[in-house]
Amino acid sequence: MPETIDAREEQQLLDAVKKAGDHVAAGMTPDAAVEKVARDSGFGPGKIRLMGQAYNTGQQLGQWRTGGTNI
């Protein structure tokens, strides 16, 4: 059975993904940005996995919407 997250955790992950996106926009690689934010937030393996999936999904949606790259 998949684990669920509550509204507080969902907002925490959303904020973390936005911070990672800001770091990427400032020149960090996506991996380094996700790692930095996850460490700073004290995330465990499950939240790190969700954060990485959310970041990647956001990037893919951005590329789909613009019809090209969104780097």
PyMOL CGO cylinders between C-alpha atoms (Angstrom):
from pymol import cmd
from pymol.cgo import CYLINDER

trace = [
    CYLINDER, 0.00, 0.00, 0.00, 1.47, 3.40, -0.94, 0.3, 1, 1, 1, 1, 1, 1,
    CYLINDER, 1.47, 3.40, -0.94, 2.15, 5.86, 1.83, 0.3, 1, 1, 1, 1, 1, 1,
    CYLINDER, 2.15, 5.86, 1.83, 0.24, 9.11, 1.90, 0.3, 1, 1, 1, 1, 1, 1,
    CYLINDER, 0.24, 9.11, 1.90, 1.29, 12.54, 3.06, 0.3, 1, 1, 1, 1, 1, 1,
    CYLINDER, 1.29, 12.54, 3.06, -0.79, 15.09, 4.91, 0.3, 1, 1, 1, 1, 1, 1,
    CYLINDER, -0.79, 15.09, 4.91, -1.43, 18.69, 3.85, 0.3, 1, 1, 1, 1, 1, 1,
    CYLINDER, -1.43, 18.69, 3.85, 1.48, 20.01, 5.93, 0.3, 1, 1, 1, 1, 1, 1,
    CYLINDER, 1.48, 20.01, 5.93, 3.95, 17.59, 4.35, 0.3, 1, 1, 1, 1, 1, 1,
    CYLINDER, 3.95, 17.59, 4.35, 2.56, 18.35, 0.90, 0.3, 1, 1, 1, 1, 1, 1,
    CYLINDER, 2.56, 18.35, 0.90, 3.17, 22.07, 1.43, 0.3, 1, 1, 1, 1, 1, 1,
    CYLINDER, 3.17, 22.07, 1.43, 6.64, 21.34, 2.82, 0.3, 1, 1, 1, 1, 1, 1,
    CYLINDER, 6.64, 21.34, 2.82, 7.52, 19.36, -0.32, 0.3, 1, 1, 1, 1, 1, 1,
    CYLINDER, 7.52, 19.36, -0.32, 6.08, 22.03, -2.60, 0.3, 1, 1, 1, 1, 1, 1,
    CYLINDER, 6.08, 22.03, -2.60, 8.14, 24.71, -0.88, 0.3, 1, 1, 1, 1, 1, 1,
    CYLINDER, 8.14, 24.71, -0.88, 11.25, 22.53, -1.12, 0.3, 1, 1, 1, 1, 1, 1,
    CYLINDER, 11.25, 22.53, -1.12, 10.76, 21.94, -4.85, 0.3, 1, 1, 1, 1, 1, 1,
    CYLINDER, 10.76, 21.94, -4.85, 10.33, 25.68, -5.41, 0.3, 1, 1, 1, 1, 1, 1,
    CYLINDER, 10.33, 25.68, -5.41, 13.57, 26.35, -3.48, 0.3, 1, 1, 1, 1, 1, 1,
    CYLINDER, 13.57, 26.35, -3.48, 15.37, 23.73, -5.56, 0.3, 1, 1, 1, 1, 1, 1,
    CYLINDER, 15.37, 23.73, -5.56, 14.05, 25.40, -8.71, 0.3, 1, 1, 1, 1, 1, 1,
    CYLINDER, 14.05, 25.40, -8.71, 15.40, 28.75, -7.49, 0.3, 1, 1, 1, 1, 1, 1,
    CYLINDER, 15.40, 28.75, -7.49, 18.82, 27.16, -6.91, 0.3, 1, 1, 1, 1, 1, 1,
    CYLINDER, 18.82, 27.16, -6.91, 18.77, 25.67, -10.43, 0.3, 1, 1, 1, 1, 1, 1,
    CYLINDER, 18.77, 25.67, -10.43, 17.83, 29.05, -11.88, 0.3, 1, 1, 1, 1, 1, 1,
    CYLINDER, 17.83, 29.05, -11.88, 20.82, 30.51, -10.02, 0.3, 1, 1, 1, 1, 1, 1,
    CYLINDER, 20.82, 30.51, -10.02, 23.17, 28.00, -11.66, 0.3, 1, 1, 1, 1, 1, 1,
    CYLINDER, 23.17, 28.00, -11.66, 23.16, 24.81, -9.56, 0.3, 1, 1, 1, 1, 1, 1,
    CYLINDER, 23.16, 24.81, -9.56, 22.59, 21.45, -11.16, 0.3, 1, 1, 1, 1, 1, 1,
    CYLINDER, 22.59, 21.45, -11.16, 19.21, 19.88, -10.38, 0.3, 1, 1, 1, 1, 1, 1,
    CYLINDER, 19.21, 19.88, -10.38, 20.85, 17.06, -8.41, 0.3, 1, 1, 1, 1, 1, 1,
    CYLINDER, 20.85, 17.06, -8.41, 22.88, 19.47, -6.29, 0.3, 1, 1, 1, 1, 1, 1,
    CYLINDER, 22.88, 19.47, -6.29, 19.86, 21.72, -5.72, 0.3, 1, 1, 1, 1, 1, 1,
    CYLINDER, 19.86, 21.72, -5.72, 17.59, 18.87, -4.61, 0.3, 1, 1, 1, 1, 1, 1,
    CYLINDER, 17.59, 18.87, -4.61, 20.34, 17.50, -2.37, 0.3, 1, 1, 1, 1, 1, 1,
    CYLINDER, 20.34, 17.50, -2.37, 20.98, 20.90, -0.75, 0.3, 1, 1, 1, 1, 1, 1,
    CYLINDER, 20.98, 20.90, -0.75, 17.33, 21.61, -0.04, 0.3, 1, 1, 1, 1, 1, 1,
    CYLINDER, 17.33, 21.61, -0.04, 16.71, 18.07, 1.21, 0.3, 1, 1, 1, 1, 1, 1,
    CYLINDER, 16.71, 18.07, 1.21, 19.68, 18.28, 3.58, 0.3, 1, 1, 1, 1, 1, 1,
    CYLINDER, 19.68, 18.28, 3.58, 18.71, 21.76, 4.78, 0.3, 1, 1, 1, 1, 1, 1,
    CYLINDER, 18.71, 21.76, 4.78, 15.15, 20.52, 5.40, 0.3, 1, 1, 1, 1, 1, 1,
    CYLINDER, 15.15, 20.52, 5.40, 16.26, 17.32, 7.15, 0.3, 1, 1, 1, 1, 1, 1,
    CYLINDER, 16.26, 17.32, 7.15, 14.36, 15.08, 4.74, 0.3, 1, 1, 1, 1, 1, 1,
    CYLINDER, 14.36, 15.08, 4.74, 14.66, 11.32, 4.93, 0.3, 1, 1, 1, 1, 1, 1,
    CYLINDER, 14.66, 11.32, 4.93, 14.84, 8.97, 1.95, 0.3, 1, 1, 1, 1, 1, 1,
    CYLINDER, 14.84, 8.97, 1.95, 11.08, 8.91, 1.30, 0.3, 1, 1, 1, 1, 1, 1,
    CYLINDER, 11.08, 8.91, 1.30, 10.71, 12.68, 1.12, 0.3, 1, 1, 1, 1, 1, 1,
    CYLINDER, 10.71, 12.68, 1.12, 13.88, 13.00, -0.94, 0.3, 1, 1, 1, 1, 1, 1,
    CYLINDER, 13.88, 13.00, -0.94, 12.43, 10.53, -3.46, 0.3, 1, 1, 1, 1, 1, 1,
    CYLINDER, 12.43, 10.53, -3.46, 9.12, 12.43, -3.57, 0.3, 1, 1, 1, 1, 1, 1,
    CYLINDER, 9.12, 12.43, -3.57, 10.94, 15.73, -3.95, 0.3, 1, 1, 1, 1, 1, 1,
    CYLINDER, 10.94, 15.73, -3.95, 13.01, 14.42, -6.85, 0.3, 1, 1, 1, 1, 1, 1,
    CYLINDER, 13.01, 14.42, -6.85, 9.91, 13.02, -8.54, 0.3, 1, 1, 1, 1, 1, 1,
    CYLINDER, 9.91, 13.02, -8.54, 8.03, 16.29, -8.06, 0.3, 1, 1, 1, 1, 1, 1,
    CYLINDER, 8.03, 16.29, -8.06, 10.92, 18.33, -9.45, 0.3, 1, 1, 1, 1, 1, 1,
    CYLINDER, 10.92, 18.33, -9.45, 11.26, 16.05, -12.49, 0.3, 1, 1, 1, 1, 1, 1,
    CYLINDER, 11.26, 16.05, -12.49, 7.52, 16.05, -13.13, 0.3, 1, 1, 1, 1, 1, 1,
    CYLINDER, 7.52, 16.05, -13.13, 7.47, 19.84, -12.96, 0.3, 1, 1, 1, 1, 1, 1,
    CYLINDER, 7.47, 19.84, -12.96, 10.31, 20.08, -15.47, 0.3, 1, 1, 1, 1, 1, 1,
    CYLINDER, 10.31, 20.08, -15.47, 8.60, 17.65, -17.84, 0.3, 1, 1, 1, 1, 1, 1,
    CYLINDER, 8.60, 17.65, -17.84, 5.33, 19.56, -17.63, 0.3, 1, 1, 1, 1, 1, 1,
    CYLINDER, 5.33, 19.56, -17.63, 7.17, 22.81, -18.29, 0.3, 1, 1, 1, 1, 1, 1,
    CYLINDER, 7.17, 22.81, -18.29, 8.80, 21.31, -21.38, 0.3, 1, 1, 1, 1, 1, 1,
    CYLINDER, 8.80, 21.31, -21.38, 5.49, 19.93, -22.59, 0.3, 1, 1, 1, 1, 1, 1,
    CYLINDER, 5.49, 19.93, -22.59, 3.75, 23.29, -22.15, 0.3, 1, 1, 1, 1, 1, 1,
    CYLINDER, 3.75, 23.29, -22.15, 6.47, 25.24, -23.95, 0.3, 1, 1, 1, 1, 1, 1,
    CYLINDER, 6.47, 25.24, -23.95, 6.98, 22.64, -26.62, 0.3, 1, 1, 1, 1, 1, 1,
    CYLINDER, 6.98, 22.64, -26.62, 10.73, 22.48, -26.05, 0.3, 1, 1, 1, 1, 1, 1,
    CYLINDER, 10.73, 22.48, -26.05, 13.38, 22.56, -23.40, 0.3, 1, 1, 1, 1, 1, 1,
    CYLINDER, 13.38, 22.56, -23.40, 12.85, 24.17, -20.03, 0.3, 1, 1, 1, 1, 1, 1,
    CYLINDER, 12.85, 24.17, -20.03, 16.33, 24.21, -18.59, 0.3, 1, 1, 1, 1, 1, 1,
]
cmd.load_cgo(trace, "trace")
